[in-house]
Amino acid sequence: MGCRCFEHRRPGLTLCGQRRCCGVMEPELHWWLLCVWVVAGFWLPAACYKGQVSRLGFGCRGLSGILNAPLSHEAGCSVVKEAFYRGITFFDTANIYGQNHHNEIMIGKALKQLPRERIQLATKFGMSISEEGQLGVKGTPEYMEELKKLVEEEKIKYIGLSEASVDTIRRAHAVHPITALQMEYSPWTRDIEDEIIPLCRELGIGIVAYSPLGHGFFGGKAVVESLNESFMANHPRFNGENLEKNKLLYARIANLASKHSCTPPQLALAWLLHQGDDIIPIPGTTKVQNLDNNIGSLALKLTPEDLKEICDAVPINEVAGEREMALLAQYSWKVANTPSK
């Protein structure tokens, strides 16, 4: 897996923030180390380290729970190291992943055991969860001016956005060039294709695709393996009648995977990788076996006819259930927008 520059029409993704030392990231220092993503139209800071990222990244959220029980720092560090040894150099985290910065601190520990100069890290912040479990997003347009100053002071390197509307992207990019946009993108979530992807290509913004396996669905979650106590059991696409309808979509992908002598997650990731060199999927896992499976997607070569066949196997109008849970829907890029000054 070669590392490539992430810029439209060139393979890969350059992401960002520069740090003077390696080691465990101290929570109180995060803001000053970071670039910015935007979640749901609100300025959401994120950090990335200078460098070029691998064609496939690694989403670290699952190491601290959500889809499963959280791993210990030791076990999580082991997975991160195995990903690096296999050629993955781009890791994505956030300060809201796990309790008390569990995920960020875990990743910081892993970085102490790896050649820091060869790794790019992105982290996000700006979201919060109250003691009552209420989700909130804190952000204003003033973030961009402040972060622009940090870039000028060489305290951060680049700025990125996440779950941002077309208007937010344009306004943010006018203040300071946006390097990357993080959005959900997979065979069953393709709503960014009409407006967001063309805009990013117009502006030269790379795309980081989160949940590229549909929150694990195309990896067999809720189909060939149980959700157990996973948070995803509450997701609209993973329960009741919706799940039963969606299992038919999985079966079609599984049949096509057999045709290509690969696994369903490999086919889903290969489809995404073929959407453009400016799109970097960041699948996550807690198992090295799944990691190897995901990396196998890089070897698949699909023709335009193959890509159409995959799209036809998962018609968007046949996907049952909304893509977000109710508590997150209000922050979706389609309905949220950063307020004017």
C-alpha positions as CSV (number, residue, x, y, z in Angstrom):
1,M,0.0,0.0,0.0
2,G,1.7,3.1,-1.2
3,C,1.3,6.5,0.5
4,R,-0.1,9.2,-1.8
5,C,-0.9,12.9,-1.8
6,F,-4.6,13.6,-1.2
7,E,-5.6,16.2,-3.7
8,H,-8.2,15.8,-6.4
9,R,-6.8,14.1,-9.5
10,R,-3.9,12.8,-7.5
11,P,-4.2,9.6,-5.5
12,G,-4.4,9.8,-1.8
13,L,-4.9,12.5,0.8
14,T,-2.7,15.1,2.5
15,L,-3.9,15.9,6.0
16,C,-2.5,17.7,8.6
17,G,-1.5,19.5,12.0
18,Q,2.0,19.6,13.0
19,R,3.2,18.6,16.5
20,R,6.7,19.1,17.9
21,C,6.8,15.9,19.9
22,C,5.4,12.4,19.9
23,G,3.7,10.7,22.8
24,V,0.4,10.6,24.6
25,M,-1.8,13.5,23.7
26,E,-2.8,15.5,26.7
27,P,-6.5,16.5,26.6
28,E,-5.9,20.1,27.6
29,L,-3.5,20.6,24.7
30,H,-5.8,19.2,22.0
31,W,-7.2,22.5,20.8
32,W,-3.8,24.0,20.1
33,L,-2.7,20.9,18.2
34,L,-5.6,20.7,15.9
35,C,-7.0,21.4,12.5
36,V,-10.7,21.7,12.2
37,W,-13.5,19.5,10.9
38,V,-17.1,20.6,10.9
39,V,-19.8,18.3,12.2
40,A,-23.3,19.0,11.0
41,G,-22.6,22.4,9.8
42,F,-20.9,23.6,13.0
43,W,-17.2,24.3,13.2
44,L,-15.6,21.2,14.7
45,P,-11.9,21.3,15.3
46,A,-9.8,18.3,14.4
47,A,-6.1,17.5,14.2
48,C,-4.2,15.9,11.5
49,Y,-0.4,15.6,11.1
50,K,1.6,16.7,8.1
51,G,2.2,13.9,5.6
52,Q,0.6,11.8,2.9
53,V,-1.9,9.1,3.8
54,S,-2.3,5.6,2.7
55,R,-5.0,4.7,0.1
56,L,-7.0,3.1,2.9
57,G,-7.2,4.7,6.4
58,F,-8.3,3.3,9.7
59,G,-11.3,4.6,11.8
60,C,-10.4,4.2,15.5
61,R,-13.8,4.8,17.0
62,G,-14.7,1.1,17.5
63,L,-11.6,0.5,19.6
64,S,-13.4,2.5,22.4
65,G,-16.9,1.0,22.0
66,I,-20.1,2.1,20.2
67,L,-20.3,-1.1,18.0
68,N,-18.9,-3.3,20.6
69,A,-17.3,-3.4,24.1
70,P,-14.3,-1.0,24.3
71,L,-10.8,-2.6,24.1
72,S,-8.2,-2.0,26.7
73,H,-5.4,0.5,25.7
74,E,-3.1,-2.4,25.3
75,A,-5.4,-4.3,23.0
76,G,-6.3,-1.2,21.0
77,C,-2.6,-0.3,20.6
78,S,-2.0,-3.7,19.3
79,V,-4.6,-3.3,16.5
80,V,-3.3,0.1,15.6
81,K,0.3,-1.3,15.3
82,E,-0.9,-4.2,13.2
83,A,-2.7,-1.8,10.8
84,F,0.5,0.2,10.5
85,Y,2.6,-2.9,9.8
86,R,0.2,-3.7,7.0
87,G,0.7,-0.3,5.3
88,I,-2.0,1.9,6.8
89,T,-0.6,5.2,7.9
90,F,-3.8,7.4,8.3
91,F,-5.7,7.1,11.6
92,D,-8.9,8.9,12.5
93,T,-10.1,9.6,16.1
94,A,-12.1,12.2,18.1
95,N,-12.1,13.4,21.7
96,I,-15.7,12.1,22.1
97,Y,-14.7,8.5,21.3
98,G,-14.8,6.7,24.6
99,Q,-14.9,8.2,28.1
100,N,-12.3,10.7,29.3
101,H,-10.5,10.8,25.9
102,H,-10.1,7.0,26.0
103,N,-9.6,6.8,22.2
104,E,-7.2,9.7,21.8
105,I,-5.0,8.6,24.7
106,M,-4.9,5.0,23.4
107,I,-3.8,6.2,19.9
108,G,-1.2,8.4,21.6
109,K,0.2,5.4,23.4
110,A,0.3,3.5,20.1
111,L,2.2,6.3,18.4
112,K,5.0,6.1,21.0
113,Q,5.7,2.6,19.7
114,L,5.7,3.5,16.0
115,P,7.8,5.7,13.7
116,R,5.9,8.9,14.2
117,E,7.1,10.7,11.1
118,R,5.4,8.0,8.9
119,I,1.9,8.4,10.5
120,Q,-0.8,10.9,9.9
121,L,-3.5,11.4,12.5
122,A,-6.8,13.2,12.4
123,T,-8.9,14.0,15.5
124,K,-12.2,15.9,15.9
125,F,-13.8,17.9,18.7
126,G,-16.6,20.2,19.3
127,M,-19.3,17.7,20.2
128,S,-20.3,16.9,23.7
129,I,-22.5,14.6,25.7
130,S,-24.2,15.9,28.9
131,E,-24.6,13.9,32.1
132,E,-28.2,13.2,30.9
133,G,-26.9,11.7,27.7
134,Q,-27.9,14.7,25.5
135,L,-25.7,15.3,22.5
136,G,-24.6,18.8,21.7
137,V,-22.5,20.5,19.1
138,K,-20.6,23.7,19.9
139,G,-19.3,25.7,17.1
140,T,-19.5,29.1,15.4
141,P,-18.0,30.7,12.2
142,E,-15.4,32.4,14.3
143,Y,-13.7,29.0,14.6
144,M,-12.4,29.5,11.0
145,E,-10.8,32.8,11.8
146,E,-9.1,31.5,14.9
147,L,-7.9,28.4,13.1
148,K,-6.6,30.4,10.2
149,K,-4.5,32.3,12.7
150,L,-3.2,29.0,14.1
151,V,-2.2,27.9,10.6
152,E,-0.4,31.2,10.1
153,E,1.4,30.6,13.5
154,E,2.3,27.1,12.3
155,K,0.6,25.6,15.3
156,I,-1.6,23.6,13.0
157,K,-1.1,22.6,9.3
158,Y,-4.5,22.2,7.6
159,I,-8.2,22.5,8.2
160,G,-10.9,19.9,7.5
161,L,-14.7,19.7,7.8
162,S,-17.1,16.9,8.6
163,E,-20.8,16.5,7.9
164,A,-20.9,20.0,6.4
165,S,-23.5,21.5,4.1
166,V,-22.7,22.9,0.7
167,D,-23.1,26.5,2.0
168,T,-20.9,25.8,5.0
169,I,-18.1,24.3,2.8
170,R,-18.1,27.3,0.5
171,R,-18.1,29.8,3.3
172,A,-15.4,28.0,5.2
173,H,-13.2,27.6,2.1
174,A,-13.4,31.3,1.5
175,V,-11.9,32.0,4.9
176,H,-9.1,29.4,4.6
177,P,-8.6,26.5,2.1
178,I,-10.2,23.3,3.3
179,T,-8.0,20.3,2.8
180,A,-10.5,17.4,3.4
181,L,-14.1,16.7,4.1
182,Q,-15.3,13.8,6.2
183,M,-18.7,12.3,5.2
184,E,-20.5,9.1,5.4
185,Y,-20.2,7.2,2.1
186,S,-20.9,3.6,1.3
187,P,-23.0,1.5,-1.2
188,W,-26.2,2.2,0.9
189,T,-25.4,5.8,1.7
190,R,-24.7,7.8,-1.5
191,D,-26.5,11.1,-1.0
192,I,-23.3,13.1,-1.2
193,E,-22.8,12.2,-4.8
194,D,-25.1,14.9,-6.3
195,E,-23.9,18.0,-4.5
196,I,-21.0,17.4,-2.1
197,I,-18.6,15.4,-4.2
198,P,-18.8,17.7,-7.3
199,L,-18.3,20.7,-5.0
200,C,-15.3,19.2,-3.3
201,R,-13.8,18.4,-6.7
202,E,-14.4,22.0,-7.9
203,L,-12.6,23.3,-4.8
204,G,-9.9,20.7,-4.7
205,I,-11.0,19.1,-1.4
206,G,-10.4,15.5,-0.7
207,I,-13.0,13.2,0.9
208,V,-12.6,11.0,3.9
209,A,-15.4,8.3,3.8
210,Y,-16.5,7.3,7.3
211,S,-18.7,4.2,7.9
212,P,-17.6,2.9,4.4
213,L,-19.1,-0.5,5.3
214,G,-22.4,0.9,6.4
215,H,-21.6,0.8,10.2
216,G,-20.5,-2.8,9.6
217,F,-23.5,-4.0,7.7
218,F,-21.6,-5.0,4.6
219,G,-19.2,-6.8,7.0
220,G,-22.1,-8.9,8.2
221,K,-23.2,-7.0,11.2
222,A,-26.8,-8.1,12.1
223,V,-26.7,-10.5,9.2
224,V,-24.1,-13.2,9.7
225,E,-23.1,-12.1,13.2
226,S,-25.2,-10.8,16.1
227,L,-25.3,-7.1,17.2
228,N,-25.3,-8.3,20.8
229,E,-25.3,-5.2,23.0
230,S,-24.1,-2.9,20.2
231,F,-25.3,0.7,20.1
232,M,-26.3,-0.1,16.5
233,A,-29.2,-2.2,17.6
234,N,-31.0,1.1,17.9
235,H,-30.1,2.3,14.4
236,P,-33.1,2.6,12.0
237,R,-31.5,0.3,9.4
238,F,-30.6,-2.4,11.9
239,N,-33.9,-3.3,13.6
240,G,-37.3,-4.7,12.9
241,E,-38.8,-4.8,9.4
242,N,-36.1,-2.5,8.1
243,L,-33.4,-5.0,8.9
244,E,-35.2,-7.8,7.2
245,K,-35.5,-5.7,4.1
246,N,-31.9,-4.7,4.2
247,K,-30.8,-8.3,4.5
248,L,-31.9,-8.8,1.0
249,L,-29.4,-6.1,-0.1
250,Y,-26.7,-7.9,1.8
251,A,-27.5,-11.1,0.0
252,R,-27.2,-9.4,-3.4
253,I,-23.8,-8.0,-2.4
254,A,-22.7,-11.4,-1.1
255,N,-23.7,-13.0,-4.4
256,L,-21.7,-10.5,-6.4
257,A,-18.7,-11.0,-4.0
258,S,-18.8,-14.7,-4.8
259,K,-18.7,-13.8,-8.5
260,H,-15.5,-11.7,-7.9
261,S,-14.0,-14.3,-5.6
262,C,-13.9,-11.9,-2.6
263,T,-15.8,-11.2,0.5
264,P,-18.8,-8.7,0.8
265,P,-16.8,-6.1,2.8
266,Q,-14.0,-6.3,0.2
267,L,-16.5,-5.7,-2.6
268,A,-18.1,-2.8,-0.8
269,L,-14.7,-1.1,-0.1
270,A,-13.5,-1.8,-3.6
271,W,-16.6,-0.1,-5.0
272,L,-15.8,3.0,-2.9
273,L,-12.1,3.0,-3.8
274,H,-13.2,3.0,-7.5
275,Q,-15.3,6.2,-7.0
276,G,-12.1,8.3,-7.2
277,D,-8.5,8.6,-6.0
278,D,-9.7,11.6,-4.0
279,I,-11.8,9.4,-1.7
280,I,-10.2,7.7,1.2
281,P,-12.3,5.1,3.1
282,I,-11.5,4.7,6.9
283,P,-13.0,1.3,7.9
284,G,-12.4,0.4,11.5
285,T,-12.3,-3.0,13.3
286,T,-11.1,-4.6,16.6
287,K,-10.0,-7.8,14.9
288,V,-6.8,-8.3,12.8
289,Q,-8.6,-10.8,10.7
290,N,-11.1,-8.1,9.6
291,L,-8.2,-5.7,9.0
292,D,-6.6,-8.2,6.6
293,N,-10.0,-8.7,4.9
294,N,-10.4,-4.9,4.4
295,I,-7.0,-4.5,3.0
296,G,-7.7,-7.2,0.5
297,S,-10.1,-4.8,-1.2
298,L,-7.2,-2.9,-2.6
299,A,-6.4,-5.8,-4.9
300,L,-9.8,-5.9,-6.6
301,K,-10.2,-4.4,-10.1
302,L,-13.7,-3.4,-11.1
303,T,-14.9,-2.4,-14.5
304,P,-17.6,0.3,-15.1
305,E,-20.0,-2.5,-15.6
306,D,-19.1,-4.1,-12.3
307,L,-19.6,-0.8,-10.5
308,K,-23.1,-0.3,-12.0
309,E,-24.0,-3.9,-11.1
310,I,-23.0,-3.1,-7.4
311,C,-25.1,0.1,-7.5
312,D,-28.0,-1.8,-9.0
313,A,-27.8,-4.4,-6.2
314,V,-28.3,-1.7,-3.6
315,P,-30.9,0.7,-5.0
316,I,-31.0,3.7,-2.7
317,N,-34.8,3.7,-2.9
318,E,-34.8,0.1,-1.5
319,V,-32.6,0.9,1.5
320,A,-34.9,0.7,4.5
321,G,-34.5,3.2,7.3
322,E,-32.9,6.6,7.7
323,R,-29.1,6.8,7.8
324,E,-29.0,8.5,11.2
325,M,-30.6,7.8,14.5
326,A,-33.0,10.4,15.7
327,L,-30.6,12.1,18.1
328,L,-28.1,12.7,15.3
329,A,-30.4,13.5,12.5
330,Q,-30.6,17.2,13.4
331,Y,-26.9,17.5,12.8
332,S,-26.9,15.9,9.3
333,W,-25.4,18.0,6.5
334,K,-28.8,18.2,4.8
335,V,-30.5,20.0,7.6
336,A,-27.8,21.8,9.6
337,N,-25.8,24.8,8.7
338,T,-23.2,26.9,10.5
339,P,-25.0,30.2,11.4
340,S,-24.0,33.4,9.9
341,K,-21.8,35.8,12.0
